[in-house]
Amino acid sequence: MKKSRTTTLNLHLRNERELRGWTRSYVAEKLGLADPKTVGRWERGVSSPNAYFRQKLCGLFEKTAQDLGLLQPMVDIQHEQGVDSPSAIQNQNTPPAIPTSFLYDPATPSIAAGTVKIIGSEKWLQHLKSLLCSSRHPTYISLHGLPGVGKTTLAIELAHDHEIQTHFHDGVLWARVGPKPDIMGLLSRWGTLVGLPAALMNNLTTCEDWIEAIRTAINTRRILFIIDDVWKIEDALNFKIGGPNCAHLITTRFPDVALQFSPGESILLPELNIDDGLALLACFVPDLVAAELPATRKLVQLVGGLPLALTIMGKYLQRQAYSGQPRRVETALERLYNTEERLQLKELQSSLERSPSLPAETPLSLQAVIGASDNQLENDARNTLYALSIFPAKPNSFSEQAALAVGDTSTETLDTLIDAGLLESYGPGRYTLHQTIVDYAKTQQKDRRVEERLVTYMLNYIQRHEMNYDVLQLENANILTAMEIAYEMQMQEELVQISCAIAPFLYMRGSDTLAEEHLTRAYVTAMAHRDNRGVIKTLLHLGEIMRKRGEYRQTEAYLQDGLNLARQLEDTKLINILLERLSAIILAIVIELQGNYVQAETYYLEELTLARQHHLHGQISRLLTDLGVLTGQQGNYTQAEAYLKEALAIVRQQDLRETETTTFAALGWVVAEQGNYQQAEAYLQEGLMLARQIRNRERYVSLLWALGMTEIDQGNYAQAKTHLQEGLELARQLTHRELISELLLKLGRVATDQGDYTQAETYLQEGLSVTRRIGHNKLIGDLLQHLSIVAAKRGKDAQVDAYIQEGLTVARQVGHRELLCTLLLQLGERAIVQEDYNQAEEHLQTALSIARQISHRKRISMVLACLSMQAIKCGNYGQAKIYLADGLTLARQLNLPHLICTLLYHKGECQLKQQQSSAAAANFREMLSSSPKGCQELIASARYGLARVAALQKNFAEAQQQGHSSLSLFEKIGHHSSNEVRSWLDTLPPLTNHIIEQQHLNSVGML
């Protein structure tokens, strides 16, 4: 039989429900109750909601537990088998009931008053729970961070967390502090909650009295104290009153307060990343986030992932989207893109939700929340904060020196802003500001002198560190900001100086479009003010950008204009001479790229003499490097290496790391051309490491290109392809068309050597298309020459002739001797195929003469290989042996596997013609073992040679085997030689059992 008990009607709960016109079913649905009768039991006083449902009721009605009459003594309801029993609650997937002795603080904000849910702070919630629920007590924890970062929201979640309430089974007490707290009032409320007798409380007159009385009443009870929005450490310490089993958590925007309260457990709550910020917005407008991802992503970035800003914006967008009219949402988004609109967007709150930092009549907004901190600052600190907002926001940072100069302030003031939680430390000697702080401060900043100070400081900074790109990288965004300000404020002289000083850094790092934009503005400004030196400087850098893009005609136009203007100046100071000479240097580079080595070398040597006279180490090293490349291209590797080693010694001594990467690339190439691949790779790898360190992507690509060339020469095609494809991807990002073409040419070479002629042609045709647009004649000729090789291997004679003739026209127009030599070599090979041996001899002898004139040993060896083939065809075997001996000597000196194998093939051919089967076999076998892995053409050719040796020795089974193996490879890669091999196989006698048996006996006898 049930025990009888006294019940008390809860008229507060019923009246609040009826006042809103809500039914019990409606309330039950909102609370997640299966049975509406449960609400009736609560109203009749038959049972009381546990802590979980008390919290949900407070959130639903937006009233305190006291307002709803939920704080009467708990009754024994275990005998009821309704939804209020622990088993029934668990069946509804709700947490088990908190012990009936749990002390509930009605001042605790409800979860509904906070954010929809904790987004991006789950790990911090778990971390805080693990700290609070540890066996170590008393516990003191501080949670600090920017205004609006979600500290209070996280604290609210903790207060209502089931594990926290279970661990702190005696209750959770909450104090809303703010800048001007009523300490006595908050302590007296806590005193009432912990059960202090009224008579005792009437005699408590000081904070110390209240603290002592509350601590005594708590005794060994286990309670969590949450002190929210603390502004002064004295206030936090007044609430540090728990006993040995208690824990204290404060939230504060001031890192100094947090550190003083809990030195060992001071936790900085960061803002949200992009993904978490989008997830938070999606809690309010999921369809909008899904449909307008770029627009909503921009919103997250505009507020730096600050949860308060995202929540206010999310609720605003939710209201605008409710009508279903896209027009309203579009207008709302445009409004939110405006800084002042975002700052002033307001949200009304109930008294329980309102931040203690804000006056009672002030709606919640970013402007109000950040302004609360601003209002506490002294004038010096406030003006410094406003001044520092000129720097771009986080993740950008700025140095302490820049902050002091721009803010016209002291380190003590910076420390004040750090302690106020408005300025953030970003490592030793560097600071940063959150986006919302910058936005707020910019709306207050009115002093135009701040902008002038930034421009002046950054100009001096660039001039001090002009060649130290790592140092410039630290202030890159701040320098760009200074340039924009100089342009807007019409600071003509400063604009030109900054634009020209920072231009090399920008285009060396791949930001040539940005550099061009600023240089063009500086050029127009200099022209308008008749600043001739400024015009010349901007033209120099614009010419360099055009050169990197391969737009040589525009390059020449810029530099000729600069030269003409420099010559018109009557001032004979050294700066004018150097400007003229620097213009000439860049102009020489253009001429060199068009293949006019002699004229280019004249420029370089003239400039080198002048640079040595004036001890211009940077210019000397660059000129020596350029001369090294130039002489190397002419095949004079000894002189090239001497130039480059002198350049390397200078750049190392002067720490000119940008030039050093160029020198490494050139040295690696020159040494590789001489066959010293190990040393070449050492230079190139060191250059790559340095290019990574200084973040020079253009140099990095050039070094990858050089490494790829080295691997090709060694026959390491897989590794070569890896380097070249990585370089091509980066070159495309840089839109560096000359490098793109060079890389496509080398990738075409790899594909050709591997027998993938279709892919080779794809690479080469793309390279030709790019190169035609930039007018790089040398590259056009190289690509045409290689396309002719691919066409020849596929047996497309008409295409071969067309490519060669166009290439010859280009080579003769620019007088590029190496290109002319290569194309004449190609013509000689074509004449041999067509059996026009006299014409072949003429072309090849001319090519050999040119190769020897430019001392290009690789080209000499290639021509000798082709001349040997022509001599063999004419039956002049003695002359062929001379050509082959000289060619092989050079090829072995240069350590070029592909060329060595080609010469071995011709040597074997010569010996076959002379019936020297054993010697021929030895050469073909060496060729087979030396062929680069994956070079199907060479392998197929070697097997064809071995097949013919076997046939000469009457070993027809071996001949058939090697011949078919060769045919299979030639057919696989689509090589025209497959026709020749197939025809030759048809001439072999058919294999009979007698022949096979006889050949087996012959082979056994040989063993």
Number of C-alpha atoms within 10 A of each C-alpha: 3 6 5 6 8 7 11 12 14 20 15 14 22 20 13 15 18 11 9 9 10 12 14 19 17 14 17 18 13 12 18 15 20 13 14 17 15 21 22 18 16 21 24 17 18 19 21 25 19 20 22 17 17 21 23 18 23 22 18 15 16 19 19 22 23 14 15 22 17 24 17 12 9 13 14 12 14 12 9 12 11 15 17 22 17 19 15 14 18 14 12 13 9 16 14 18 20 19 14 14 11 18 19 21 21 21 17 22 28 25 22 16 18 19 21 13 15 16 20 18 19 12 10 17 17 12 12 22 16 13 17 24 17 12 10 12 16 16 20 20 23 27 28 28 22 25 26 21 21 26 25 25 23 24 25 22 19 22 26 18 15 18 16 21 24 16 17 23 19 23 25 24 22 23 24 23 24 21 16 12 18 12 18 17 11 16 21 19 14 19 22 13 16 20 11 18 11 10 8 11 16 9 10 16 10 10 16 12 13 24 22 12 18 24 18 14 17 21 13 14 18 22 25 28 23 26 24 23 26 27 24 18 16 11 19 25 11 15 19 20 20 24 19 17 18 26 25 25 24 29 28 28 25 25 23 20 26 30 18 14 22 18 14 12 17 21 20 18 17 18 22 22 15 17 13 17 25 25 17 26 26 17 18 22 22 16 12 18 19 12 10 11 13 10 15 22 17 14 23 24 15 21 26 23 26 25 28 22 22 25 21 21 24 20 16 20 22 19 16 20 20 11 11 10 10 12 11 16 20 15 12 17 17 12 14 19 15 11 16 16 13 24 21 15 19 18 15 12 14 12 12 17 18 19 21 19 23 17 13 12 8 16 19 21 21 27 22 20 19 20 17 17 20 22 10 13 15 11 11 15 22 20 20 23 28 23 28 26 24 22 23 19 22 18 11 17 22 24 17 17 13 21 25 16 16 24 26 15 16 15 12 10 19 24 15 18 21 17 17 22 22 24 21 22 17 16 10 8 11 16 21 24 25 22 20 26 25 25 23 24 24 18 14 15 18 12 11 10 12 21 20 17 18 26 25 17 18 24 21 13 17 21 13 11 13 15 20 16 22 14 14 21 16 15 19 21 17 23 24 19 19 26 26 15 18 24 18 11 13 12 15 18 15 20 29 28 19 26 29 23 20 24 23 20 23 21 22 20 18 22 17 24 14 14 22 21 13 23 26 19 16 29 25 15 21 22 15 11 13 11 15 17 19 24 25 26 24 30 26 27 26 24 28 27 24 20 24 20 19 24 21 23 14 15 24 22 14 22 26 19 15 25 23 12 16 24 14 10 12 8 11 10 9 10 12 19 16 15 19 21 20 18 26 23 21 22 25 21 22 23 20 20 20 22 25 18 21 14 12 24 19 12 20 25 14 13 20 20 13 17 19 12 9 10 11 12 17 17 18 23 27 24 23 24 28 25 24 28 24 24 22 25 19 22 24 18 24 14 13 25 23 16 23 26 18 16 28 24 13 20 22 12 10 12 14 18 19 22 21 25 28 24 29 29 28 28 32 29 28 26 23 25 24 20 21 17 21 12 14 24 22 14 22 28 18 16 28 23 13 19 23 13 11 20 18 21 22 22 26 25 26 25 29 26 29 28 27 27 27 27 21 24 22 20 23 18 24 15 14 24 23 15 22 28 18 14 25 23 14 19 23 12 12 22 17 22 22 22 25 26 28 22 31 26 28 26 30 28 27 29 23 24 23 21 24 20 24 15 15 24 22 16 22 26 19 15 27 23 13 19 25 14 11 20 16 22 21 23 25 23 26 23 30 27 25 26 28 26 21 27 21 20 21 18 16 14 13 11 16 24 17 12 20 24 17 15 28 22 13 22 25 12 12 18 17 22 20 23 25 25 28 27 28 26 25 25 23 28 24 20 20 21 13 11 14 14 19 14 15 24 19 14 22 27 18 16 29 22 14 21 25 15 13 19 18 21 22 20 24 22 27 23 29 27 27 26 27 27 25 28 20 21 18 14 14 14 20 13 15 24 18 13 22 24 19 14 28 25 13 23 27 14 14 22 20 22 19 21 22 24 26 21 27 27 26 24 27 27 25 25 21 19 15 12 14 15 20 15 15 26 22 14 23 28 20 16 26 21 13 17 23 22 16 17 20 22 23 26 25 26 24 27 25 27 28 27 29 25 28 22 19 15 14 14 20 23 21 19 24 22 16 22 26 19 16 28 23 16 20 24 15 14 19 18 23 16 19 20 13 11 20 16 10 14 17 10 8 14 12 11 11 10 8 9 16 15 11 13 17 14 12 12 11 9 8 7 6
